[in-house]
Amino acid sequence: MKHLEGYLNIDIDSNYVDLKENILNLELEKASIAEVIIIFAIRHIGFFKVEPFLKIIYSWFKGNGRLLIEFTDIIKLPRSIPRM
């Protein structure tokens, strides 16, 4: 994982972060941030948790927040989500 300057770097399994935490457990103040970058993490959340998680992220944005999501491989992504 690469450390991004100017951001709060969060990861549950890395030692190169500012906060070692599960992103689903984050409690940030509403309307407190301008941008969220999610790198390779969405596929680990689980199909039924993604939409509620994105709604929580939306509540954190002040003004016109920006969400950037990077996927490892968009073609293989659906196969990595467990079938319920």
C-alpha positions as CSV (number, residue, x, y, z in Angstrom):
1,M,0.0,0.0,0.0
2,K,1.2,3.5,-0.8
3,H,0.9,6.2,1.8
4,L,-0.9,9.3,0.3
5,E,0.3,12.6,1.7
6,G,-2.5,15.0,2.8
7,Y,-4.9,12.1,3.5
8,L,-5.8,10.0,6.5
9,N,-4.6,6.6,5.3
10,I,-6.7,3.8,6.7
11,D,-6.2,0.0,6.3
12,I,-6.9,-2.9,8.6
13,D,-3.8,-5.0,7.5
14,S,-1.1,-2.5,6.8
15,N,1.6,-1.0,8.9
16,Y,2.0,2.0,6.6
17,V,-1.1,3.8,7.6
18,D,-2.3,6.6,9.9
19,L,-5.1,4.5,11.3
20,K,-5.3,0.7,11.4
21,E,-9.1,0.1,11.3
22,N,-11.8,-1.7,9.4
23,I,-13.4,1.0,7.2
24,L,-16.9,-0.3,8.0
25,N,-16.3,0.7,11.7
26,L,-15.3,4.3,10.9
27,E,-17.3,7.0,12.7
28,L,-16.5,10.3,11.1
29,E,-18.3,13.6,11.6
30,K,-21.0,14.4,9.1
31,A,-20.1,17.1,6.5
32,S,-16.5,17.0,7.6
33,I,-14.4,15.8,4.6
34,A,-14.0,16.8,1.0
35,E,-12.7,13.6,-0.6
36,V,-12.5,9.9,-0.1
37,I,-10.3,7.6,-2.1
38,I,-10.9,3.9,-1.8
39,I,-8.2,1.7,-3.3
40,F,-8.9,-2.0,-3.8
41,A,-11.2,-2.2,-0.7
42,I,-14.8,-2.3,-2.1
43,R,-14.5,-5.9,-3.2
44,H,-13.8,-6.9,0.4
45,I,-16.9,-5.3,1.9
46,G,-19.5,-7.7,0.6
47,F,-22.4,-7.2,-1.8
48,F,-25.1,-6.2,0.7
49,K,-22.8,-3.9,2.7
50,V,-21.6,-1.7,-0.2
51,E,-24.6,0.4,-0.7
52,P,-25.1,1.3,3.0
53,F,-21.4,2.0,3.3
54,L,-21.5,4.4,0.3
55,K,-24.4,6.2,1.9
56,I,-22.4,6.7,5.0
57,I,-19.5,8.1,3.0
58,Y,-21.9,10.5,1.3
59,S,-23.0,11.8,4.7
60,W,-19.3,12.6,5.6
61,F,-19.0,15.0,2.6
62,K,-19.0,18.7,3.1
63,G,-20.4,20.5,0.0
64,N,-19.7,18.7,-3.2
65,G,-17.6,15.9,-1.9
66,R,-15.6,13.6,-4.3
67,L,-15.5,9.8,-4.1
68,L,-12.8,8.0,-6.1
69,I,-12.9,4.2,-6.2
70,E,-10.1,2.1,-7.7
71,F,-10.8,-1.5,-8.5
72,T,-8.2,-4.3,-9.1
73,D,-10.0,-5.6,-12.1
74,I,-13.5,-4.5,-13.0
75,I,-14.1,-7.6,-15.1
76,K,-13.2,-10.1,-12.3
77,L,-14.8,-8.1,-9.5
78,P,-18.3,-9.7,-9.7
79,R,-16.7,-13.1,-9.4
80,S,-15.0,-12.1,-6.2
81,I,-18.3,-11.1,-4.4
82,P,-19.6,-14.1,-2.5
83,R,-23.0,-15.5,-3.7
84,M,-25.7,-15.3,-1.0
